[in-house]
Amino acid sequence: MATVRRKYGRILTVVLLLLWGWVGTAAGQTGSGIGQPASGETVAGIVEVRGTAVHPDFLRYELAFAQAGSSEWIVFAEGDQPVIGGVLAVWDTTVGG
């Protein structure tokens, strides 16, 4: 899980959600996760979210964020192909949220 700050100073948490046809292991147990932006890094504008999204029963992944202290998650990207050490999404932090 990576925590990032939008240009407005709000702290957001970005999480990689791997979705497969049945309940599986947590993302951390599959080697999947977000490599960039780094946890706690301040970002603004257009941001490349890089990392890995793989699982033996891979179906798709979603990237979502929530403002600090909020339990409401907003999905901003998804993919239907595994990614290993690449771009998971390009996130425009000025849109939504």
Secondary structure by P-SEA (a helix, b strand, c coil): cbbbbccccbbbbbbbbbbcccccccccccccccccccccccccccccbbbbbbcccccccccccccccccbbbbcccccccccccccccccccccc
